């Protein structure tokens, strides 16, 4: 079945394949950000334009986008009010978890100007598991941590709910050690309360539908929802940290489901199984 889906993918995306070949000449991972190449299939899908909850790729394929990217998850792609403010480029789509041809050009131009073949970046950090208060105390005790960066709820390896009392402890410990606290990945903003209520309603419908399928087939999986995002994971209970979330991954099954959905016009987050609802997502998109 996977081979059949891979063949279908290749037949539908020849121009994306060509752009990815160009990208591999100038980027370490073939795309401007490493996670952009974490899609199933032989290469990522390259976006041409996007409006609301829908996206079209460079080969003319159209998708219901439950992946979205940062501001896309807040407002939908290229909302007219935002597009008018930031002009022409916004009308082509500016945030999605897909690479685009402009990104290939940037890599080529960087290589031309600076004479380096690949582009990437590195970071120096102390790593602490999410929800682990004792480990946070231990690492901050060194006295050399300038800033703690965390998500309000872990989402980039799979949705990890916050343990009771964790955020209160996080704030108290960082203040005691004189360390700044930066809350990253805060995607719960939208333009109006009505918009956000609609986003939550659509995400809830997605979550309940997936939960019903899990129950019908007696699968040892679960669904986590917070606000306008929902995710299914291949484990019976929600993970407590990133390591547990990673251990619960099933690469071949995940790749097959993602590829199956992509070939039928549905995008979900490429590096795990999260689905995001934007204001323009309609009931027929969910169904």
C-alpha positions as CSV (number, residue, x, y, z in Angstrom):
1,X,0.0,0.0,0.0
2,X,2.8,2.4,0.8
3,X,4.5,1.8,-2.5
4,X,1.2,2.5,-4.3
5,X,0.9,5.8,-2.5
6,X,4.5,6.8,-3.2
7,X,3.9,6.2,-6.9
8,X,0.8,8.3,-6.8
9,X,2.7,11.0,-5.0
10,X,5.5,11.1,-7.6
11,X,3.1,11.3,-10.5
12,X,1.3,14.3,-8.9
13,X,4.4,16.4,-8.0
14,X,7.0,16.6,-10.8
15,X,7.7,20.3,-10.4
16,X,8.1,20.0,-6.6
17,X,10.6,17.2,-7.3
18,X,12.6,19.6,-9.6
19,X,12.6,22.4,-7.0
20,X,13.8,20.0,-4.3
21,X,16.6,18.9,-6.5
22,X,17.7,22.6,-6.8
23,X,17.3,23.1,-3.1
24,X,19.6,20.2,-2.3
25,X,22.4,22.1,-4.1
26,X,22.3,25.0,-1.7
27,X,20.7,23.7,1.6
28,X,22.1,21.2,4.0
29,X,18.6,19.5,4.2
30,X,17.4,20.6,0.7
31,X,15.0,23.1,2.2
32,X,15.5,26.4,4.1
33,X,14.4,24.8,7.4
34,X,15.2,21.2,8.1
35,X,11.6,20.2,9.1
36,X,10.3,21.3,5.7
37,X,11.7,18.0,4.2
38,X,10.1,15.8,6.8
39,X,7.1,15.1,4.6
40,X,6.4,11.6,3.3
41,X,7.3,10.8,-0.3
42,X,10.6,11.3,-2.0
43,X,10.6,15.1,-1.5
44,X,8.5,17.9,0.0
45,X,5.5,19.5,-1.7
46,X,6.3,23.1,-2.8
47,X,3.6,25.7,-2.2
48,X,2.4,28.1,-4.9
49,X,-0.4,30.0,-3.1
50,X,-2.8,29.7,-0.3
51,X,-6.1,31.3,0.8
52,X,-8.0,30.7,4.0
53,X,-7.9,27.0,4.9
54,X,-6.8,25.9,1.4
55,X,-3.4,25.6,-0.3
56,X,-2.3,25.0,-3.9
57,X,1.1,23.6,-4.8
58,X,3.4,24.3,-7.8
59,X,1.9,21.4,-9.7
60,X,-1.6,22.7,-9.3
61,X,-2.8,20.3,-6.6
62,X,-5.2,21.7,-4.0
63,X,-5.3,20.8,-0.3
64,X,-7.3,21.4,2.8
65,X,-4.5,22.7,5.0
66,X,-4.6,21.5,8.6
67,X,-0.9,22.1,8.9
68,X,-1.0,25.9,8.3
69,X,2.2,27.3,9.9
70,X,2.3,30.1,12.5
71,X,0.3,33.1,11.4
72,X,-1.7,30.8,9.1
73,X,-3.0,29.0,12.1
74,X,-4.1,32.2,13.7
75,X,-5.8,34.0,10.8
76,X,-5.9,31.6,7.8
77,X,-3.6,32.1,4.8
78,X,-3.5,35.6,3.3
79,X,-6.5,37.1,5.0
80,X,-7.5,40.2,3.0
81,X,-6.9,42.6,5.9
82,X,-3.4,41.3,6.4
83,X,-2.7,40.9,2.7
84,X,-3.7,44.6,2.1
85,X,-1.3,45.6,4.9
86,X,1.7,43.7,3.7
87,X,0.8,43.9,0.0
88,X,1.6,41.7,-2.9
89,X,3.6,38.9,-1.4
90,X,0.9,38.1,1.2
91,X,-1.5,37.3,-1.6
92,X,0.8,34.4,-2.7
93,X,0.9,32.9,0.8
94,X,3.5,33.6,3.4
95,X,3.4,31.0,6.2
96,X,3.0,27.3,5.7
97,X,5.0,24.2,6.7
98,X,6.1,23.8,3.1
99,X,9.1,25.3,1.3
100,X,8.6,27.6,-1.7
101,X,10.6,28.5,-4.7
102,X,11.7,31.9,-3.2
103,X,13.5,29.9,-0.4
104,X,15.5,28.0,-3.0
105,X,16.5,31.4,-4.6
106,X,17.6,32.7,-1.2
107,X,19.9,29.7,-0.7
108,X,21.3,30.1,-4.2
109,X,21.9,33.8,-3.6
110,X,23.6,33.2,-0.2
111,X,25.9,30.6,-1.9
112,X,26.7,33.1,-4.7
113,X,27.5,36.0,-2.3
114,X,29.5,34.1,0.4
115,X,30.9,31.1,-1.5
116,X,29.5,28.5,0.9
117,X,27.6,25.5,-0.5
118,X,25.2,24.9,2.4
119,X,23.3,26.9,5.0
120,X,22.3,25.9,8.5
121,X,22.6,27.2,12.1
122,X,23.6,25.7,15.5
123,X,22.6,26.5,19.0
124,X,24.2,26.2,22.5
125,X,21.6,25.1,25.1
126,X,21.0,23.1,28.2
127,X,18.2,20.7,27.6
128,X,15.5,19.9,30.2
129,X,12.6,17.6,29.7
130,X,9.1,19.3,29.7
131,X,7.2,19.0,33.0
132,X,10.4,18.0,34.9
133,X,10.7,20.6,37.8
134,X,13.6,18.8,39.5
135,X,15.7,18.9,36.3
136,X,14.9,22.6,35.8
137,X,16.1,23.4,39.3
138,X,19.3,21.4,38.7
139,X,20.2,23.1,35.5
140,X,19.5,26.6,36.6
141,X,21.6,26.0,39.7
142,X,24.7,26.3,37.5
143,X,24.0,30.0,37.3
144,X,24.9,30.3,33.7
145,X,21.5,30.1,32.0
146,X,20.3,33.5,30.7
147,X,16.9,32.5,29.4
148,X,14.5,29.5,29.6
149,X,12.6,29.0,26.4
150,X,9.6,26.7,26.5
151,X,6.2,26.2,24.9
152,X,3.1,26.7,27.0
153,X,2.2,23.2,26.0
154,X,4.7,21.1,24.1
155,X,3.7,20.6,20.5
156,X,6.7,20.2,18.2
157,X,7.3,16.5,18.9
158,X,3.7,15.7,19.6
159,X,1.2,17.3,22.0
160,X,2.4,16.9,25.6
161,X,-0.1,18.3,28.1
162,X,1.2,20.5,31.0
163,X,1.4,18.7,34.4
164,X,-0.5,20.3,37.2
165,X,1.6,23.0,38.9
166,X,4.3,23.0,36.2
167,X,3.8,26.5,35.0
168,X,3.7,28.0,38.5
169,X,6.9,26.2,39.4
170,X,8.5,27.3,36.1
171,X,7.8,31.0,36.9
172,X,8.9,30.7,40.5
173,X,12.2,28.9,39.8
174,X,13.3,31.2,37.0
175,X,12.6,34.3,39.1
176,X,14.6,32.8,42.0
177,X,17.6,32.2,39.8
178,X,17.3,35.6,37.9
179,X,16.7,33.8,34.6
180,X,14.4,35.2,31.9
181,X,11.4,33.1,30.9
182,X,10.3,33.1,27.3
183,X,7.1,31.4,26.3
184,X,7.4,30.4,22.7
185,X,4.9,29.0,20.2
186,X,1.9,30.9,21.5
187,X,-0.6,30.3,18.7
188,X,-3.9,30.9,20.4
189,X,-4.4,34.5,19.1
190,X,-6.9,35.2,16.4
191,X,-8.6,38.3,15.1
192,X,-11.9,38.1,17.1
193,X,-13.5,36.0,19.8
194,X,-16.0,34.7,17.2
195,X,-13.2,33.5,14.9
196,X,-11.4,31.7,17.7
197,X,-14.6,30.1,18.9
198,X,-15.2,28.8,15.3
199,X,-11.6,27.5,15.2
200,X,-12.1,25.6,18.5
201,X,-15.4,24.2,17.2
202,X,-13.7,22.8,14.1
203,X,-10.8,21.3,16.0
204,X,-13.2,19.7,18.4
205,X,-15.1,18.1,15.5
206,X,-11.9,16.8,14.1
207,X,-10.8,15.4,17.5
208,X,-14.2,13.7,18.2
209,X,-14.2,12.2,14.7
210,X,-10.7,10.7,15.1
211,X,-11.6,9.5,18.7
212,X,-14.6,7.7,17.3
213,X,-12.5,6.0,14.6
214,X,-10.0,4.9,17.3
215,X,-12.7,3.5,19.5
216,X,-14.4,1.8,16.6
217,X,-11.2,-0.1,15.7
218,X,-10.1,-0.6,19.3
219,X,-6.8,1.0,18.7
220,X,-4.4,1.8,21.6
221,X,-4.2,5.4,20.6
222,X,-5.4,8.7,22.0
223,X,-6.3,12.2,20.9
224,X,-5.2,15.4,22.6
225,X,-6.9,18.7,21.9
226,X,-6.1,22.2,23.2
227,X,-7.8,25.2,21.7
228,X,-7.8,25.1,17.9
229,X,-5.4,22.1,17.5
230,X,-5.7,18.4,17.9
231,X,-3.4,15.5,17.5
232,X,-3.7,11.7,17.5
233,X,-0.8,9.7,18.9
234,X,0.1,6.0,18.8
235,X,-0.1,5.4,22.5
236,X,-3.0,4.9,24.9
237,X,-2.2,7.9,27.2
238,X,-0.8,11.3,26.6
239,X,3.0,11.5,27.0
240,X,4.5,13.4,30.0
241,X,7.6,14.7,28.1
242,X,9.3,14.8,24.7
243,X,11.1,11.5,25.2
244,X,7.9,9.7,25.9
245,X,6.3,11.4,22.8
246,X,9.3,10.3,20.7
247,X,9.1,6.7,22.0
248,X,5.5,6.5,21.0
249,X,6.1,7.4,17.4
250,X,5.6,4.8,14.6
251,X,7.5,6.1,11.6
252,X,6.2,3.7,8.9
253,X,2.6,4.1,10.0
254,X,2.9,7.8,10.4
255,X,4.4,8.2,6.9
256,X,1.7,6.1,5.3
257,X,-1.1,8.0,6.9
258,X,0.5,11.4,6.0
259,X,1.1,10.3,2.5
260,X,-2.4,8.8,2.1
261,X,-4.0,12.1,3.3
262,X,-1.6,14.3,1.2
263,X,-2.5,12.3,-2.0
264,X,-6.2,13.1,-1.3
265,X,-5.8,16.8,-0.7
266,X,-5.3,17.1,3.1
267,X,-2.2,18.4,4.8
268,X,-1.4,17.8,8.4
269,X,1.8,18.7,10.3
270,X,4.7,16.8,8.7
271,X,6.8,15.9,11.7
272,X,4.0,14.5,13.9
273,X,0.2,14.2,13.6
274,X,-1.2,17.6,14.7
275,X,-4.1,19.2,12.9
276,X,-4.8,23.0,13.2
277,X,-8.0,24.8,12.4
278,X,-7.9,28.4,11.1
279,X,-10.9,30.8,10.9
280,X,-11.7,29.9,7.3
281,X,-11.9,26.1,7.9
282,X,-15.4,25.0,7.0
283,X,-17.6,22.1,8.0
284,X,-17.2,20.5,4.6
285,X,-13.4,20.7,4.9
286,X,-13.6,18.8,8.2
287,X,-16.0,16.2,6.9
